[in-house]
Amino acid sequence: MLKFYREDSTDWKKAWHKLQDKWEYTDICGARIDYNIDAKLNGAYIVIGLLYGEGDVFRTMDISTRCGHDSDCNFPQCHVRQAPRHL
């Protein structure tokens, strides 16, 4: 994710597409499903939010939520990761 961010730090969707192209159908966690909800992908979605959110808690959560298939757990993790900055 850091490589994608360094290539273009302004467009999180480009990073998302690169991630999907490389990992969407690799090491799928469930049999006979049409989408990959693997924890490694969700972790990457959180990182995308943290990088492209640029310290804005709401933007970070928005991006991470919009990235994932199983996105209900992504935005709380972003908030937990950023909370110490705002205390």
C-alpha positions as CSV (number, residue, x, y, z in Angstrom):
1,M,0.0,0.0,0.0
2,L,2.9,2.4,0.7
3,K,4.2,1.8,-2.8
4,F,0.8,2.7,-4.3
5,Y,0.5,5.7,-2.0
6,R,4.0,6.9,-3.1
7,E,3.0,6.5,-6.8
8,D,-0.1,8.7,-6.3
9,S,-1.0,10.2,-2.9
10,T,-4.1,12.0,-4.2
11,D,-6.3,9.2,-5.5
12,W,-7.2,6.4,-3.1
13,K,-9.4,4.7,-5.8
14,K,-6.3,4.0,-7.9
15,A,-4.7,2.3,-5.0
16,W,-7.9,0.3,-4.4
17,H,-8.0,-0.8,-8.0
18,K,-4.3,-1.9,-7.9
19,L,-5.0,-3.8,-4.7
20,Q,-8.0,-5.5,-6.2
21,D,-6.2,-6.4,-9.4
22,K,-3.4,-8.0,-7.4
23,W,-5.2,-9.7,-4.5
24,E,-9.0,-9.9,-5.1
25,Y,-8.9,-13.5,-6.3
26,T,-5.7,-14.7,-4.5
27,D,-5.9,-16.7,-1.4
28,I,-9.7,-16.5,-1.1
29,C,-10.9,-17.3,2.4
30,G,-14.2,-18.9,1.6
31,A,-15.2,-21.6,-0.8
32,R,-17.9,-21.0,-3.4
33,I,-18.3,-17.3,-2.8
34,D,-18.1,-14.5,-5.4
35,Y,-16.1,-12.1,-3.3
36,N,-13.1,-12.2,-1.0
37,I,-13.6,-11.0,2.6
38,D,-10.2,-12.1,3.7
39,A,-8.8,-10.2,6.7
40,K,-5.6,-9.3,4.8
41,L,-7.7,-7.3,2.3
42,N,-9.6,-5.6,5.1
43,G,-6.3,-4.7,6.7
44,A,-5.2,-3.2,3.4
45,Y,-8.5,-1.2,3.2
46,I,-7.8,0.2,6.7
47,V,-4.3,1.2,5.6
48,I,-5.7,2.9,2.5
49,G,-8.1,4.9,4.7
50,L,-5.3,5.9,7.1
51,L,-2.9,7.0,4.3
52,Y,-5.4,8.8,2.1
53,G,-7.5,10.2,5.0
54,E,-4.5,12.4,5.9
55,G,-5.4,12.6,9.5
56,D,-9.0,13.5,9.1
57,V,-10.9,10.9,11.1
58,F,-14.1,11.2,9.1
59,R,-12.4,11.1,5.7
60,T,-10.3,8.1,6.9
61,M,-13.4,6.2,8.0
62,D,-15.3,7.1,4.8
63,I,-12.5,5.8,2.6
64,S,-12.0,2.6,4.5
65,T,-15.7,1.9,4.6
66,R,-16.0,2.5,0.8
67,C,-13.1,0.2,0.1
68,G,-14.3,-3.1,1.6
69,H,-16.6,-5.9,1.0
70,D,-17.0,-6.6,4.7
71,S,-16.6,-2.9,5.5
72,D,-18.5,-2.8,8.8
73,C,-15.4,-3.6,10.7
74,N,-13.0,-1.3,8.8
75,F,-14.1,2.1,9.9
76,P,-14.0,1.3,13.7
77,Q,-10.4,0.1,13.3
78,C,-9.5,3.4,11.6
79,H,-11.0,5.3,14.5
80,V,-9.2,3.2,17.1
81,R,-5.9,3.7,15.2
82,Q,-6.4,7.5,15.1
83,A,-7.9,8.1,18.5
84,P,-4.6,8.6,20.4
85,R,-3.9,11.6,18.2
86,H,-7.1,13.3,19.2
87,L,-6.9,12.8,23.0
